[in-house]
Amino acid sequence: MSAYDHETLLSLTYATPQRARRVERAITPEIGDIDDERSRTRLDREAAELRLTIEARDLVALRAAANTWLSLVSVAEQAGAATR
């Protein structure tokens, strides 16, 4: 059995691949930095879709990681909207 018993996928689809790429670039530096012994996250992008796969040892860590990533994405989206 894996050390990470729980997993969730956050799939975010944007109007354009360029918008998805902007958000991806904004949050990529956090990948690995936020990981700890209780959770880890992978980021993938295909065209206009971003996928964050979060693995965690327990449900509390999964929820905390998901909340963190959704907050970071929200900030990246708002910052991107402000620069248009």
C-alpha positions in Angstrom: 0.0 0.0 0.0 1.2 3.5 -0.8 2.2 6.0 1.9 -0.4 8.2 0.3 -3.8 6.6 0.8 -6.0 9.5 -0.5 -6.0 11.4 -3.7 -8.0 14.1 -5.4 -7.8 15.7 -8.8 -8.5 19.4 -9.3 -9.3 20.0 -13.0 -9.5 23.6 -14.0 -10.4 24.6 -17.6 -9.8 28.1 -18.9 -11.1 30.0 -21.9 -7.8 29.9 -23.7 -4.5 27.9 -23.4 -2.7 31.2 -22.8 -4.8 31.8 -19.7 -4.1 28.3 -18.4 -0.4 28.8 -19.1 -0.3 32.1 -17.1 -1.9 30.4 -14.1 0.4 27.4 -14.5 3.5 29.7 -14.5 2.3 31.5 -11.4 1.8 28.4 -9.3 4.6 26.2 -10.6 7.2 27.6 -8.2 5.1 26.3 -5.3 5.1 22.7 -6.5 7.5 20.8 -4.2 7.8 23.7 -1.8 4.4 23.0 -0.2 4.8 19.3 -0.2 5.5 17.7 3.2 5.5 14.3 4.8 1.7 14.2 4.7 0.9 15.4 1.1 2.4 16.0 -2.3 1.0 17.6 -5.5 1.6 17.2 -9.2 0.7 19.9 -11.8 0.0 19.1 -15.4 -1.4 21.2 -18.2 -2.9 20.2 -21.6 -4.0 23.1 -23.7 -6.5 25.1 -21.7 -6.8 22.6 -18.8 -4.7 22.5 -15.6 -4.7 19.4 -13.5 -3.5 19.4 -9.9 -3.2 15.9 -8.4 -3.0 15.9 -4.7 -2.0 12.8 -2.7 -2.2 12.7 1.1 -1.7 10.3 3.9 -5.0 11.3 5.6 -8.1 13.2 4.8 -7.2 16.3 7.0 -4.0 16.7 5.0 -5.9 16.2 1.7 -8.4 18.9 2.6 -5.6 21.3 3.8 -3.6 20.8 0.6 -6.7 21.2 -1.6 -7.6 24.4 0.2 -4.1 25.7 -0.2 -3.9 25.0 -3.9 -7.4 26.4 -4.6 -6.3 29.6 -2.8 -3.1 29.9 -4.8 -5.0 29.3 -8.1 -7.5 32.0 -7.1 -4.7 34.5 -6.4 -3.1 33.7 -9.7 -6.3 34.1 -11.6 -7.0 37.5 -10.0 -3.5 38.7 -10.7 -3.8 37.6 -14.3 -7.1 39.4 -14.6 -5.6 42.6 -13.2 -2.7 42.6 -15.7 -5.0 42.5 -18.8 
